[in-house]
Each structure stands twice: as C-alpha cells, then as structure tokens.
Amino acid sequence: MNQAQRNFLIQKIRDGVNAQVKLIEGNKEEPPSLSNYLLHAVMAGTFEIITNDQIKELIRKKALNSKANSDSWMSRDSGWGSSDKKLAFDPKDFFILPEEYKKLWDEHRIRQEQIHQEVNDLKIKTDGLITRIQLASDKTLQAMINEIDDMGNITLMDTTLKSLTSPSFNKALNG
C-alpha cells in the first residue's frame, strides 16, 4: 500500500471519527437555567441571599479589582438612556442557590464530563490507529481492509490491526 493509499485510509478514518464526535457532542444538553430557578424562588418567597458581611466582601473585592481613579467597578445601566450607576454581581455569588438547581447542575456537569471523556478516548484511540497504519506492512493493512466492512468503526479497526500485527510490532510501538 503506497503512501497515497495510506493517506486516503487515514482521511476516511478521520472523517468517520469526526462524524462520531459530532454524534456524541450532539447529545450535549443545555444546562439548567439559574434564572428560572431563581425567579421561581423569588416568586414563591423562598429565595435566600448571602449575609450582609458576604455582600460587603463582594463589593470590596469588586473595588479592589478596579483600576485606580476609575468607576469601572460599577456598571452603567445602558437601558432607556439612564445614566444611573449600578453594581452588578453574578447571581451565583449573591443568591444561595436552590438545592434542586445545584443537583441538576451537578448532574449536567457529570454528563458533560462523560461526553468530553468519550470524545477524548475516541481521539486517543484514533491517534494510535493512525500510527499503526503508518507503521504496518502492506500485507497487514490489506488483511485489515479485507476483514472490515465499516472503515469508520475505530474500535473494530484498532482491534483487527492489533491482532494482525506481530508481537514484536506491538512491543516496538508501545515501547
């Protein structure tokens, strides 16, 4: 198998992996809406805010992070042409988050980490497979191609190529 054929095979693998990554990442969900949970809590009268001392500390940190002789630590209200200055805070810093929101956020974060890990594992496996393709003999690659119908199945290709290569090849590749 010449280098152009190897490159073609590698490109087919990359195309298959990119399609798999898009499919996996298509399972990502929107995070829960803090705004909705806080609005519900405010309307129900069940919301809680941080203590007065914690509010003072937030304001102090905002002021300390500002530039000298600047009012950049205060944000301008640009709506309706008002020139009033207001302090802006991240709601996560100001409100005590509802337990249900925190639970859903943690579940969302775990699912996103799983998706990220699955994509990373696929990319690592693909890199290993491409290395094996570049180093494998023509005979081995032809045997792999003859055995595999789905050239986009990275796991199947990797397993087949590993089984076709000699123990000395695997030893040299894995150091």
N, CA and C atoms as an extended XYZ file, in Angstrom:
525
Properties=species:S:1:pos:R:3:atomname:S:1:resname:S:1:resid:I:1 pbc="F F F"
N         0.859       -1.172        0.000 N   MET     1
C         0.000        0.000        0.000 CA  MET     1
C         0.906        1.235        0.000 C   MET     1
N         0.750        2.084       -1.009 N   ASN     2
C         1.609        3.257       -1.084 CA  ASN     2
C         1.111        4.355       -0.130 C   ASN     2
N         1.912        5.408       -0.015 N   GLN     3
C         1.593        6.467        0.957 CA  GLN     3
C         0.290        7.175        0.614 C   GLN     3
N        -0.021        7.335       -0.645 N   ALA     4
C        -1.279        7.982       -1.037 CA  ALA     4
C        -2.472        7.144       -0.577 C   ALA     4
N        -2.355        5.822       -0.694 N   GLN     5
C        -3.428        4.941       -0.234 CA  GLN     5
C        -3.556        4.982        1.293 C   GLN     5
N        -2.418        5.016        1.959 N   ARG     6
C        -2.442        5.134        3.430 CA  ARG     6
C        -3.101        6.450        3.836 C   ARG     6
N        -2.743        7.529        3.154 N   ASN     7
C        -3.339        8.837        3.467 CA  ASN     7
C        -4.847        8.823        3.223 C   ASN     7
N        -5.268        8.156        2.148 N   PHE     8
C        -6.693        8.034        1.859 CA  PHE     8
C        -7.394        7.282        3.003 C   PHE     8
N        -6.797        6.173        3.432 N   LEU     9
C        -7.358        5.395        4.535 CA  LEU     9
C        -7.418        6.227        5.812 C   LEU     9
N        -6.361        6.938        6.098 N   ILE    10
C        -6.326        7.793        7.295 CA  ILE    10
C        -7.390        8.875        7.212 C   ILE    10
N        -7.574        9.477        6.044 N   GLN    11
C        -8.605       10.505        5.891 CA  GLN    11
C        -9.996        9.919        6.102 C   GLN    11
N       -10.225        8.708        5.586 N   LYS    12
C       -11.522        8.038        5.802 CA  LYS    12
C       -11.750        7.810        7.293 C   LYS    12
N       -10.707        7.418        7.991 N   ILE    13
C       -10.809        7.199        9.439 CA  ILE    13
C       -11.137        8.517       10.132 C   ILE    13
N       -10.423        9.561        9.768 N   ARG    14
C       -10.676       10.870       10.388 CA  ARG    14
C       -12.102       11.346       10.117 C   ARG    14
N       -12.583       11.137        8.888 N   ASP    15
C       -13.961       11.525        8.559 CA  ASP    15
C       -14.955       10.747        9.429 C   ASP    15
N       -14.701        9.451        9.592 N   GLY    16
C       -15.565        8.625       10.429 CA  GLY    16
C       -15.536        9.071       11.884 C   GLY    16
N       -14.350        9.401       12.373 N   VAL    17
C       -14.216        9.863       13.755 CA  VAL    17
C       -14.922       11.204       13.934 C   VAL    17
N       -14.745       12.110       12.975 N   ASN    18
C       -15.422       13.415       13.071 CA  ASN    18
C       -16.930       13.245       13.110 C   ASN    18
N       -17.455       12.307       12.332 N   ALA    19
C       -18.901       12.049       12.351 CA  ALA    19
C       -19.320       11.487       13.707 C   ALA    19
N       -18.500       10.598       14.274 N   GLN    20
C       -18.807       10.047       15.596 CA  GLN    20
C       -18.755       11.130       16.668 C   GLN    20
N       -17.765       12.010       16.576 N   VAL    21
C       -17.641       13.102       17.550 CA  VAL    21
C       -18.858       14.014       17.471 C   VAL    21
N       -19.305       14.341       16.265 N   LYS    22
C       -20.498       15.183       16.115 CA  LYS    22
C       -21.716       14.510       16.719 C   LYS    22
N       -21.827       13.204       16.515 N   LEU    23
C       -22.946       12.457       17.077 CA  LEU    23
C       -22.895       12.465       18.603 C   LEU    23
N       -21.721       12.228       19.143 N   ILE    24
C       -21.550       12.222       20.606 CA  ILE    24
C       -21.841       13.603       21.172 C   ILE    24
N       -21.256       14.644       20.552 N   GLU    25
C       -21.451       16.004       21.053 CA  GLU    25
C       -22.877       16.492       20.828 C   GLU    25
N       -23.588       15.859       19.897 N   GLY    26
C       -24.989       16.196       19.687 CA  GLY    26
C       -25.858       15.800       20.873 C   GLY    26
N       -25.319       14.963       21.741 N   ASN    27
C       -26.044       14.545       22.940 CA  ASN    27
C       -25.894       15.530       24.100 C   ASN    27
N       -25.109       16.587       23.881 N   LYS    28
C       -24.956       17.584       24.938 CA  LYS    28
C       -26.286       18.285       25.176 C   LYS    28
N       -26.560       18.545       26.423 N   GLU    29
C       -27.807       19.199       26.806 CA  GLU    29
C       -27.520       20.621       27.269 C   GLU    29
N       -28.540       21.427       27.207 N   GLU    30
C       -28.426       22.772       27.755 CA  GLU    30
C       -28.365       22.668       29.280 C   GLU    30
N       -27.584       23.516       29.914 N   PRO    31
C       -27.541       23.481       31.383 CA  PRO    31
C       -28.868       23.978       31.958 C   PRO    31
N       -29.146       23.593       33.195 N   PRO    32
C       -30.373       24.101       33.799 CA  PRO    32
C       -30.296       25.626       33.919 C   PRO    32
N       -31.441       26.286       33.829 N   SER    33
C       -31.485       27.744       33.847 CA  SER    33
C       -31.559       28.268       35.274 C   SER    33
N       -30.474       28.899       35.708 N   LEU    34
C       -30.462       29.500       37.040 CA  LEU    34
C       -31.532       30.578       37.137 C   LEU    34
N       -31.705       31.333       36.068 N   SER    35
C       -32.703       32.392       36.056 CA  SER    35
C       -34.094       31.846       36.381 C   SER    35
N       -34.450       30.729       35.763 N   ASN    36
C       -35.770       30.147       36.024 CA  ASN    36
C       -35.917       29.703       37.476 C   ASN    36
N       -34.900       29.070       38.011 N   TYR    37
C       -34.967       28.602       39.399 CA  TYR    37
C       -35.032       29.768       40.375 C   TYR    37
N       -34.229       30.819       40.103 N   LEU    38
C       -34.252       31.980       40.996 CA  LEU    38
C       -35.580       32.729       40.894 C   LEU    38
N       -36.102       32.866       39.681 N   LEU    39
C       -37.389       33.533       39.515 CA  LEU    39
C       -38.472       32.781       40.289 C   LEU    39
N       -38.489       31.474       40.181 N   HIS    40
C       -39.469       30.663       40.908 CA  HIS    40
C       -39.319       30.863       42.413 C   HIS    40
N       -38.072       30.850       42.894 N   ALA    41
C       -37.828       31.027       44.330 CA  ALA    41
C       -38.251       32.426       44.790 C   ALA    41
N       -37.968       33.436       43.980 N   VAL    42
C       -38.356       34.813       44.336 CA  VAL    42
C       -39.877       34.918       44.382 C   VAL    42
N       -40.541       34.382       43.368 N   MET    43
C       -41.999       34.465       43.322 CA  MET    43
C       -42.646       33.683       44.478 C   MET    43
N       -42.015       32.588       44.881 N   ALA    44
C       -42.555       31.778       45.975 CA  ALA    44
C       -42.130       32.318       47.336 C   ALA    44
N       -41.208       33.290       47.319 N   GLY    45
C       -40.729       33.855       48.583 CA  GLY    45
C       -39.778       32.933       49.323 C   GLY    45
N       -39.184       31.976       48.614 N   THR    46
C       -38.288       31.021       49.263 CA  THR    46
C       -36.811       31.290       48.970 C   THR    46
N       -36.523       32.385       48.258 N   PHE    47
C       -35.127       32.664       47.909 CA  PHE    47
C       -34.351       33.117       49.139 C   PHE    47
N       -33.047       32.899       49.074 N   GLU    48
C       -32.152       33.331       50.141 CA  GLU    48
C       -30.958       34.021       49.500 C   GLU    48
N       -30.447       35.012       50.201 N   ILE    49
C       -29.248       35.697       49.727 CA  ILE    49
C       -28.156       35.525       50.770 C   ILE    49
N       -26.939       35.835       50.346 N   ILE    50
C       -25.797       35.703       51.244 CA  ILE    50
C       -25.913       36.741       52.363 C   ILE    50
N       -25.076       36.609       53.377 N   THR    51
C       -25.140       37.508       54.537 CA  THR    51
C       -24.633       38.902       54.174 C   THR    51
N       -24.944       39.833       55.013 N   ASN    52
C       -24.512       41.218       54.823 CA  ASN    52
C       -22.983       41.305       54.759 C   ASN    52
N       -22.292       40.573       55.609 N   ASP    53
C       -20.827       40.584       55.591 CA  ASP    53
C       -20.296       40.025       54.268 C   ASP    53
N       -20.954       38.998       53.745 N   GLN    54
C       -20.531       38.441       52.462 CA  GLN    54
C       -20.780       39.440       51.325 C   GLN    54
N       -21.872       40.187       51.393 N   ILE    55
C       -22.148       41.222       50.391 CA  ILE    55
C       -21.070       42.298       50.452 C   ILE    55
N       -20.714       42.720       51.663 N   LYS    56
C       -19.655       43.719       51.814 CA  LYS    56
C       -18.336       43.211       51.223 C   LYS    56
N       -18.031       41.930       51.426 N   GLU    57
C       -16.801       41.356       50.895 CA  GLU    57
C       -16.830       41.326       49.368 C   GLU    57
N       -17.979       41.005       48.776 N   LEU    58
C       -18.124       41.032       47.310 CA  LEU    58
C       -17.840       42.430       46.767 C   LEU    58
N       -18.422       43.434       47.406 N   ILE    59
C       -18.239       44.823       46.968 CA  ILE    59
C       -16.777       45.229       47.125 C   ILE    59
N       -16.172       44.847       48.243 N   ARG    60
C       -14.770       45.186       48.486 CA  ARG    60
C       -13.875       44.558       47.413 C   ARG    60
N       -14.105       43.283       47.083 N   LYS    61
C       -13.309       42.611       46.051 CA  LYS    61
C       -13.495       43.280       44.695 C   LYS    61
N       -14.722       43.687       44.399 N   LYS    62
C       -15.006       44.358       43.128 CA  LYS    62
C       -14.221       45.681       43.062 C   LYS    62
N       -14.194       46.406       44.161 N   ALA    63
C       -13.468       47.681       44.215 CA  ALA    63
C       -11.957       47.453       44.126 C   ALA    63
N       -11.456       46.425       44.810 N   LEU    64
C       -10.023       46.138       44.782 CA  LEU    64
C        -9.540       45.736       43.386 C   LEU    64
N       -10.407       45.110       42.619 N   ASN    65
C       -10.031       44.671       41.274 CA  ASN    65
C       -10.199       45.764       40.224 C   ASN    65
N       -10.647       46.930       40.628 N   SER    66
C       -10.847       48.015       39.665 CA  SER    66
C        -9.550       48.794       39.460 C   SER    66
N        -9.538       49.606       38.421 N   LYS    67
C        -8.383       50.445       38.142 CA  LYS    67
C        -8.481       51.717       38.981 C   LYS    67
N        -7.329       52.269       39.305 N   ALA    68
C        -7.290       53.498       40.104 CA  ALA    68
C        -7.989       54.631       39.361 C   ALA    68
N        -8.662       55.481       40.102 N   ASN    69
C        -9.384       56.645       39.565 CA  ASN    69
C       -10.369       56.256       38.462 C   ASN    69
N       -10.996       55.114       38.620 N   SER    70
C       -11.935       54.652       37.612 CA  SER    70
C       -13.199       54.156       38.306 C   SER    70
N       -14.295       54.372       37.636 N   ASP    71
C       -15.539       53.844       38.196 CA  ASP    71
C       -15.945       52.563       37.468 C   ASP    71
N       -14.938       51.866       36.895 N   SER    72
C       -15.217       50.660       36.133 CA  SER    72
C       -15.754       49.532       37.010 C   SER    72
N       -15.583       49.646       38.295 N   TRP    73
C       -16.100       48.601       39.178 CA  TRP    73
C       -17.615       48.698       39.303 C   TRP    73
N       -18.160       49.825       38.830 N   MET    74
C       -19.609       49.981       38.777 CA  MET    74
C       -20.008       49.866       37.313 C   MET    74
N       -21.100       49.198       37.048 N   SER    75
C       -21.528       49.057       35.659 CA  SER    75
C       -22.594       50.085       35.343 C   SER    75
N       -22.606       50.547       34.123 N   ARG    76
C       -23.614       51.505       33.695 CA  ARG    76
C       -24.865       50.773       33.244 C   ARG    76
N       -25.980       51.333       33.599 N   ASP    77
C       -27.250       50.804       33.101 CA  ASP    77
C       -27.481       51.457       31.754 C   ASP    77
N       -27.330       50.682       30.697 N   SER    78
C       -27.429       51.277       29.362 CA  SER    78
C       -28.860       51.310       28.835 C   SER    78
N       -29.797       50.757       29.576 N   GLY    79
C       -31.181       50.738       29.113 CA  GLY    79
C       -31.874       52.070       29.307 C   GLY    79
N       -32.674       52.468       28.339 N   TRP    80
C       -33.522       53.650       28.393 CA  TRP    80
C       -32.748       54.949       28.604 C   TRP    80
N       -31.480       54.962       28.265 N   GLY    81
C       -30.702       56.191       28.331 CA  GLY    81
C       -30.407       56.654       29.749 C   GLY    81
N       -30.568       55.803       30.704 N   SER    82
C       -30.315       56.174       32.095 CA  SER    82
C       -28.819       56.288       32.332 C   SER    82
N       -28.427       57.229       33.147 N   SER    83
C       -27.014       57.367       33.470 CA  SER    83
C       -26.739       56.920       34.896 C   SER    83
N       -27.728       56.330       35.535 N   ASP    84
C       -27.514       55.829       36.900 CA  ASP    84
C       -26.466       54.730       36.888 C   ASP    84
N       -25.677       54.702       37.917 N   LYS    85
C       -24.664       53.669       38.039 CA  LYS    85
C       -25.172       52.605       38.995 C   LYS    85
N       -24.856       51.352       38.667 N   LYS    86
C       -25.304       50.238       39.480 CA  LYS    86
C       -24.164       49.253       39.635 C   LYS    86
N       -24.176       48.547       40.725 N   LEU    87
C       -23.230       47.456       40.909 CA  LEU    87
C       -23.829       46.192       40.319 C   LEU    87
N       -23.037       45.444       39.602 N   ALA    88
C       -23.519       44.202       39.003 CA  ALA    88
C       -22.800       43.023       39.647 C   ALA    88
N       -23.552       41.990       39.968 N   PHE    89
C       -22.999       40.780       40.560 CA  PHE    89
C       -23.517       39.565       39.812 C   PHE    89
N       -22.723       38.546       39.812 N   ASP    90
C       -23.160       37.259       39.281 CA  ASP    90
C       -24.181       36.699       40.267 C   ASP    90
N       -25.348       36.285       39.787 N   PRO    91
C       -26.361       35.754       40.705 CA  PRO    91
C       -25.853       34.591       41.553 C   PRO    91
N       -24.911       33.816       41.021 N   LYS    92
C       -24.360       32.690       41.797 CA  LYS    92
C       -23.571       33.178       43.003 C   LYS    92
N       -23.071       34.417       42.945 N   ASP    93
C       -22.331       34.974       44.074 CA  ASP    93
C       -23.256       35.607       45.105 C   ASP    93
N       -24.412       36.044       44.674 N   PHE    94
C       -25.310       36.820       45.531 CA  PHE    94
C       -26.398       35.967       46.184 C   PHE    94
N       -26.966       35.043       45.414 N   PHE    95
C       -28.044       34.196       45.930 CA  PHE    95
C       -27.485       32.879       46.461 C   PHE    95
N       -28.155       32.349       47.435 N   ILE    96
C       -27.891       30.978       47.850 CA  ILE    96
C       -28.697       30.113       46.884 C   ILE    96
N       -27.999       29.283       46.132 N   LEU    97
C       -28.630       28.554       45.042 CA  LEU    97
C       -29.611       27.504       45.567 C   LEU    97
N       -30.771       27.387       44.908 N   PRO    98
C       -31.745       26.367       45.309 CA  PRO    98
C       -31.135       24.961       45.173 C   PRO    98
N       -31.448       24.094       46.107 N   GLU    99
C       -30.890       22.742       46.123 CA  GLU    99
C       -31.209       21.975       44.841 C   GLU    99
N       -32.431       22.112       44.340 N   GLU   100
C       -32.806       21.395       43.122 CA  GLU   100
C       -31.941       21.843       41.947 C   GLU   100
N       -31.674       23.141       41.864 N   TYR   101
C       -30.810       23.655       40.793 CA  TYR   101
C       -29.410       23.069       40.938 C   TYR   101
N       -28.853       23.085       42.147 N   LYS   102
C       -27.496       22.560       42.365 CA  LYS   102
C       -27.424       21.085       41.972 C   LYS   102
N       -28.459       20.320       42.307 N   LYS   103
C       -28.487       18.897       41.964 CA  LYS   103
C       -28.496       18.722       40.444 C   LYS   103
N       -29.370       19.467       39.748 N   LEU   104
C       -29.443       19.362       38.289 CA  LEU   104
C       -28.156       19.846       37.627 C   LEU   104
N       -27.547       20.890       38.177 N   TRP   105
C       -26.296       21.407       37.627 CA  TRP   105
C       -25.192       20.359       37.763 C   TRP   105
N       -25.111       19.709       38.922 N   ASP   106
C       -24.099       18.674       39.126 CA  ASP   106
C       -24.305       17.509       38.161 C   ASP   106
N       -25.557       17.084       37.977 N   GLU   107
C       -25.860       16.003       37.035 CA  GLU   107
C       -25.476       16.422       35.614 C   GLU   107
N       -25.782       17.657       35.253 N   HIS   108
C       -25.437       18.188       33.924 CA  HIS   108
C       -23.918       18.191       33.730 C   HIS   108
N       -23.203       18.667       34.731 N   ARG   109
C       -21.740       18.737       34.672 CA  ARG   109
C       -21.150       17.337       34.502 C   ARG   109
N       -21.675       16.352       35.218 N   ILE   110
C       -21.176       14.978       35.116 CA  ILE   110
C       -21.424       14.426       33.710 C   ILE   110
N       -22.607       14.669       33.156 N   ARG   111
C       -22.903       14.200       31.794 CA  ARG   111
C       -21.969       14.860       30.783 C   ARG   111
N       -21.700       16.146       30.955 N   GLN   112
C       -20.809       16.844       30.026 CA  GLN   112
C       -19.386       16.304       30.128 C   GLN   112
N       -18.953       15.993       31.354 N   GLU   113
C       -17.617       15.418       31.534 CA  GLU   113
C       -17.526       14.040       30.885 C   GLU   113
N       -18.606       13.243       30.979 N   GLN   114
C       -18.619       11.928       30.341 CA  GLN   114
C       -18.520       12.057       28.822 C   GLN   114
N       -19.246       13.002       28.261 N   ILE   115
C       -19.190       13.227       26.819 CA  ILE   115
C       -17.783       13.673       26.413 C   ILE   115
N       -17.222       14.580       27.182 N   HIS   116
C       -15.866       15.070       26.906 CA  HIS   116
C       -14.859       13.910       26.979 C   HIS   116
N       -14.998       13.047       27.981 N   GLN   117
C       -14.095       11.909       28.128 CA  GLN   117
C       -14.246       10.930       26.973 C   GLN   117
N       -15.488       10.688       26.555 N   GLU   118
C       -15.743        9.776       25.436 CA  GLU   118
C       -15.085       10.301       24.152 C   GLU   118
N       -15.198       11.603       23.917 N   VAL   119
C       -14.571       12.207       22.736 CA  VAL   119
C       -13.054       12.113       22.845 C   VAL   119
N       -12.498       12.392       24.014 N   ASN   120
C       -11.041       12.297       24.194 CA  ASN   120
C       -10.547       10.874       23.987 C   ASN   120
N       -11.277        9.894       24.528 N   ASP   121
C       -10.887        8.492       24.351 CA  ASP   121
C       -10.895        8.118       22.871 C   ASP   121
N       -11.899        8.575       22.152 N   LEU   122
C       -12.004        8.288       20.723 CA  LEU   122
C       -10.825        8.907       19.972 C   LEU   122
N       -10.459       10.123       20.327 N   LYS   123
C        -9.337       10.787       19.657 CA  LYS   123
C        -8.005       10.089       19.958 C   LYS   123
N        -7.833        9.641       21.194 N   ILE   124
C        -6.603        8.927       21.563 CA  ILE   124
C        -6.521        7.607       20.802 C   ILE   124
N        -7.629        6.888       20.751 N   LYS   125
C        -7.678        5.616       20.025 CA  LYS   125
C        -7.390        5.854       18.541 C   LYS   125
N        -7.915        6.933       17.993 N   THR   126
C        -7.694        7.255       16.581 CA  THR   126
C        -6.227        7.552       16.315 C   THR   126
N        -5.607        8.325       17.196 N   ASP   127
C        -4.178        8.622       17.021 CA  ASP   127
C        -3.347        7.347       17.024 C   ASP   127
N        -3.669        6.423       17.927 N   GLY   128
C        -2.949        5.147       17.971 CA  GLY   128
C        -3.157        4.338       16.705 C   GLY   128
N        -4.389        4.328       16.214 N   LEU   129
C        -4.697        3.586       14.996 CA  LEU   129
C        -3.953        4.176       13.797 C   LEU   129
N        -3.927        5.483       13.707 N   ILE   130
C        -3.224        6.128       12.588 CA  ILE   130
C        -1.734        5.809       12.641 C   ILE   130
N        -1.167        5.798       13.832 N   THR   131
C         0.246        5.433       13.976 CA  THR   131
C         0.470        3.999       13.507 C   THR   131
N        -0.421        3.104       13.908 N   ARG   132
C        -0.309        1.700       13.489 CA  ARG   132
C        -0.419        1.585       11.953 C   ARG   132
N        -1.327        2.344       11.371 N   ILE   133
C        -1.481        2.301        9.906 CA  ILE   133
C        -0.204        2.779        9.224 C   ILE   133
N         0.397        3.822        9.748 N   GLN   134
C         1.622        4.349        9.140 CA  GLN   134
C         2.780        3.351        9.256 C   GLN   134
N         2.779        2.562       10.322 N   LEU   135
C         3.905        1.651       10.561 CA  LEU   135
C         3.659        0.223       10.079 C   LEU   135
N         2.406       -0.137        9.825 N   ALA   136
C         2.074       -1.514        9.448 CA  ALA   136
C         2.555       -1.838        8.037 C   ALA   136
N         2.754       -3.113        7.808 N   SER   137
C         3.176       -3.567        6.476 CA  SER   137
C         1.987       -3.508        5.521 C   SER   137
N         2.291       -3.508        4.239 N   ASP   138
C         1.239       -3.503        3.215 CA  ASP   138
C         0.336       -4.720        3.368 C   ASP   138
N         0.933       -5.869        3.631 N   LYS   139
C         0.188       -7.128        3.765 CA  LYS   139
C        -0.791       -7.042        4.946 C   LYS   139
N        -0.340       -6.502        6.051 N   THR   140
C        -1.185       -6.372        7.238 CA  THR   140
C        -2.361       -5.435        6.967 C   THR   140
N        -2.086       -4.308        6.344 N   LEU   141
C        -3.157       -3.358        6.036 CA  LEU   141
C        -4.165       -3.960        5.061 C   LEU   141
N        -3.684       -4.690        4.077 N   GLN   142
C        -4.603       -5.309        3.124 CA  GLN   142
C        -5.486       -6.341        3.829 C   GLN   142
N        -4.906       -7.090        4.755 N   ALA   143
C        -5.681       -8.072        5.517 CA  ALA   143
C        -6.742       -7.368        6.365 C   ALA   143
N        -6.382       -6.239        6.971 N   MET   144
C        -7.335       -5.479        7.778 CA  MET   144
C        -8.487       -4.976        6.900 C   MET   144
N        -8.163       -4.425        5.771 N   ILE   145
C        -9.183       -3.879        4.865 CA  ILE   145
C       -10.117       -4.991        4.387 C   ILE   145
N        -9.562       -6.177        4.122 N   ASN   146
C       -10.377       -7.304        3.667 CA  ASN   146
C       -11.334       -7.790        4.764 C   ASN   146
N       -10.939       -7.637        6.039 N   GLU   147
C       -11.753       -8.142        7.145 CA  GLU   147
C       -12.818       -7.158        7.613 C   GLU   147
N       -12.639       -5.887        7.354 N   ILE   148
C       -13.521       -4.872        7.942 CA  ILE   148
C       -14.397       -4.236        6.868 C   ILE   148
N       -15.686       -4.262        7.121 N   ASP   149
C       -16.631       -3.609        6.213 CA  ASP   149
C       -16.795       -2.137        6.558 C   ASP   149
N       -16.814       -1.826        7.860 N   ASP   150
C       -17.078       -0.463        8.332 CA  ASP   150
C       -15.766        0.217        8.691 C   ASP   150
N       -15.222        0.967        7.752 N   MET   151
C       -13.934        1.631        7.982 CA  MET   151
C       -14.054        2.817        8.942 C   MET   151
N       -15.259        3.139        9.347 N   GLY   152
C       -15.446        4.226       10.310 CA  GLY   152
C       -15.499        3.719       11.740 C   GLY   152
N       -15.481        2.398       11.931 N   ASN   153
C       -15.535        1.826       13.268 CA  ASN   153
C       -14.116        1.729       13.811 C   ASN   153
N       -13.725        2.715       14.568 N   ILE   154
C       -12.348        2.828       15.060 CA  ILE   154
C       -11.986        1.649       15.951 C   ILE   154
N       -12.880        1.248       16.828 N   THR   155
C       -12.589        0.147       17.743 CA  THR   155
C       -12.340       -1.140       16.972 C   THR   155
N       -13.189       -1.422       16.003 N   LEU   156
C       -13.031       -2.632       15.192 CA  LEU   156
C       -11.731       -2.589       14.408 C   LEU   156
N       -11.425       -1.463       13.804 N   MET   157
C       -10.185       -1.339       13.028 CA  MET   157
C        -8.972       -1.508       13.934 C   MET   157
N        -9.012       -0.855       15.096 N   ASP   158
C        -7.888       -0.920       16.023 CA  ASP   158
C        -7.667       -2.353       16.498 C   ASP   158
N        -8.741       -3.025       16.880 N   THR   159
C        -8.645       -4.405       17.356 CA  THR   159
C        -8.120       -5.334       16.256 C   THR   159
N        -8.653       -5.184       15.058 N   THR   160
C        -8.222       -6.027       13.936 CA  THR   160
C        -6.759       -5.789       13.613 C   THR   160
N        -6.366       -4.530       13.555 N   LEU   161
C        -4.975       -4.216       13.227 CA  LEU   161
C        -4.036       -4.741       14.301 C   LEU   161
N        -4.437       -4.624       15.561 N   LYS   162
C        -3.606       -5.154       16.651 CA  LYS   162
C        -3.461       -6.674       16.532 C   LYS   162
N        -4.552       -7.353       16.187 N   SER   163
C        -4.488       -8.817       16.087 CA  SER   163
C        -3.655       -9.255       14.893 C   SER   163
N        -3.589       -8.440       13.857 N   LEU   164
C        -2.836       -8.810       12.660 CA  LEU   164
C        -1.349       -8.504       12.773 C   LEU   164
N        -1.007       -7.586       13.645 N   THR   165
C         0.405       -7.218       13.761 CA  THR   165
C         1.106       -8.192       14.688 C   THR   165
N         2.364       -8.333       14.467 N   SER   166
C         3.149       -9.287       15.259 CA  SER   166
C         3.388       -8.739       16.656 C   SER   166
N         3.685       -9.623       17.618 N   PRO   167
C         4.002       -9.168       18.982 CA  PRO   167
C         5.194       -8.218       19.001 C   PRO   167
N         6.162       -8.420       18.107 N   SER   168
C         7.326       -7.529       18.088 CA  SER   168
C         6.930       -6.118       17.646 C   SER   168
N         5.962       -6.026       16.706 N   PHE   169
C         5.479       -4.722       16.266 CA  PHE   169
C         4.797       -4.011       17.418 C   PHE   169
N         3.910       -4.714       18.133 N   ASN   170
C         3.208       -4.117       19.267 CA  ASN   170
C         4.188       -3.693       20.352 C   ASN   170
N         5.220       -4.527       20.590 N   LYS   171
C         6.204       -4.196       21.597 CA  LYS   171
C         6.970       -2.933       21.206 C   LYS   171
N         7.370       -2.839       19.935 N   ALA   172
C         8.115       -1.676       19.459 CA  ALA   172
C         7.238       -0.415       19.518 C   ALA   172
N         5.949       -0.576       19.207 N   LEU   173
C         5.047        0.576       19.202 CA  LEU   173
C         4.752        1.064       20.609 C   LEU   173
N         4.574        0.137       21.543 N   ASN   174
C         4.229        0.511       22.915 CA  ASN   174
C         5.458        0.724       23.788 C   ASN   174
N         6.629        0.551       23.263 N   GLY   175
C         7.860        0.843       23.957 CA  GLY   175
C         8.179       -0.159       24.998 C   GLY   175
